[in-house]
Amino acid sequence: MKRIIGIDPGLVHTGWGVIDAVGNERRYVASGVILPPKNAPLPVRLAYIFTELGALIRQWKPLEAGIEITFVNQNPTTTLLLGHARAAAILALATEKISIFEYEPNKIKKAITGAGHAGKDQIGMMIRALLPNANPKTADEADALAIALAHSNYSRIIN
């Protein structure tokens, strides 16, 4: 059995999802969203993501992590800020000595739906089909579970 955590980083919402991969079977373990204080200064929000994710890692004890690669938005400031949230998440994973694998959004979508340009509703539908016990309440949570599932699929090819 391999326990995997998927991370969908963001300064407002950081989605996370934990699954177990046992052979060809995928089992839902837990998921949620880290919600840094909205009006807090950037360093406080980053510290919150780092601390909360560290606690989740210690609680659920994943062996590996999949994290979404930041794509370049039309607004460079938004891209840079998202990169900060991603760095806080990567640092939390690295501090806990979790192996980190990075995936582009279209590769995650393709691994889950078969289409690299699938919409949020398609991702949610596939999460519910592939992980029947999962009931993601937000797109960030569903995306994190999709990242964990995508990593489980890609890691079978790599290993």
C-alpha positions in Angstrom: 0.0 0.0 0.0 1.2 3.5 -0.9 -0.4 6.5 0.8 -0.4 9.6 -1.3 -1.3 13.2 -0.6 -2.4 15.6 -3.4 -1.9 19.3 -2.9 -3.7 22.1 -4.9 -1.9 25.2 -3.6 -3.4 28.6 -3.2 -3.2 31.6 -0.9 -6.9 31.7 -0.2 -7.7 27.9 -0.5 -5.1 25.1 -0.4 -6.9 21.9 -1.3 -5.5 18.6 0.0 -6.5 15.0 -0.5 -5.2 11.7 0.8 -5.7 8.3 -0.9 -4.3 4.8 -0.5 -3.1 3.0 -3.7 -3.3 -0.8 -3.3 -2.4 -2.5 -6.6 -5.0 -1.2 -9.1 -7.4 -0.1 -6.3 -7.6 3.5 -5.0 -9.2 4.2 -1.7 -10.3 7.6 -0.3 -8.7 8.4 3.1 -9.4 12.1 3.8 -9.5 15.5 2.2 -10.2 19.2 2.9 -9.1 22.7 2.4 -6.6 24.8 4.3 -8.0 28.4 4.7 -5.4 30.9 5.7 -6.7 34.1 7.2 -7.9 36.2 4.2 -6.8 39.6 5.4 -3.6 38.5 7.0 -0.2 39.7 5.6 1.4 37.4 3.1 4.0 35.9 5.5 1.3 35.0 8.0 -0.8 33.2 5.3 2.3 31.3 4.1 3.2 30.3 7.6 -0.4 29.1 8.1 -0.2 26.9 5.0 3.1 25.5 6.1 2.0 24.8 9.6 -1.4 23.3 8.7 0.0 21.1 6.0 2.8 19.9 8.3 0.1 18.8 10.8 -1.9 17.0 8.1 1.2 15.2 6.9 2.0 14.0 10.5 -1.6 13.0 11.0 -2.1 11.0 7.7 1.5 9.9 7.1 1.7 9.9 3.3 4.8 8.4 1.6 4.5 10.6 -1.5 3.0 13.8 -2.6 1.7 15.1 -5.9 1.5 18.9 -6.3 0.2 21.0 -9.2 2.8 23.0 -11.1 1.9 26.7 -11.2 0.8 27.8 -14.7 1.5 31.3 -15.9 -1.6 33.5 -15.5 -2.3 36.6 -17.6 -1.4 38.5 -14.4 2.2 38.0 -13.4 1.5 39.1 -9.8 -1.1 36.4 -9.4 1.3 33.8 -10.7 4.0 35.0 -8.3 1.7 34.9 -5.3 0.5 31.4 -6.2 4.1 30.4 -6.5 4.6 31.5 -2.9 1.7 29.3 -1.7 3.2 26.4 -3.7 6.6 27.0 -2.1 5.1 27.0 1.4 3.4 23.6 0.6 6.6 22.2 -0.9 8.6 23.3 2.1 6.1 21.6 4.5 6.4 18.3 2.4 10.2 18.5 2.3 10.5 19.2 6.0 8.5 16.0 6.7 10.7 14.2 4.2 7.9 13.3 1.8 8.8 12.5 -1.8 7.4 15.3 -4.1 6.2 14.8 -7.7 5.0 17.8 -9.7 2.4 17.7 -12.4 1.1 20.2 -15.0 -2.7 20.9 -14.8 -3.4 19.3 -18.2 -1.5 16.1 -17.3 -3.6 15.8 -14.1 -6.8 16.3 -16.1 -5.8 13.8 -18.7 -4.9 11.2 -16.1 -8.3 11.5 -14.5 -10.7 12.2 -17.3 -8.8 11.3 -20.4 -8.9 14.9 -21.6 -6.3 17.5 -20.9 -8.7 20.3 -21.0 -11.5 18.9 -18.8 -13.6 21.3 -16.8 -14.0 21.4 -13.0 -17.4 19.6 -13.2 -15.8 16.7 -15.2 -13.0 16.4 -12.5 -15.6 16.4 -9.7 -17.7 13.7 -11.5 -14.6 11.5 -12.0 -13.5 11.9 -8.4 -16.9 10.7 -7.2 -16.7 7.7 -9.7 -13.1 6.7 -8.8 -13.4 7.4 -5.1 -17.0 6.7 -4.1 -16.4 7.5 -0.5 -15.1 11.0 -1.3 -17.5 13.9 -1.2 -15.4 17.0 -2.0 -17.2 20.1 -1.0 -15.0 22.5 -3.1 -13.2 22.5 -6.4 -9.9 22.9 -4.6 -10.5 19.7 -2.6 -11.6 17.8 -5.7 -8.5 19.1 -7.5 -6.3 17.8 -4.7 -7.8 14.4 -4.9 -7.4 14.4 -8.7 -3.7 15.3 -8.2 -3.3 12.3 -5.8 -5.0 10.0 -8.2 -3.0 11.3 -11.1 0.2 10.7 -9.2 -0.9 7.2 -8.3 -1.5 6.5 -12.1 1.8 8.1 -13.2 3.8 6.5 -10.4 2.8 3.0 -11.6 4.5 3.9 -14.9 7.6 5.4 -13.2 8.1 2.5 -10.7 
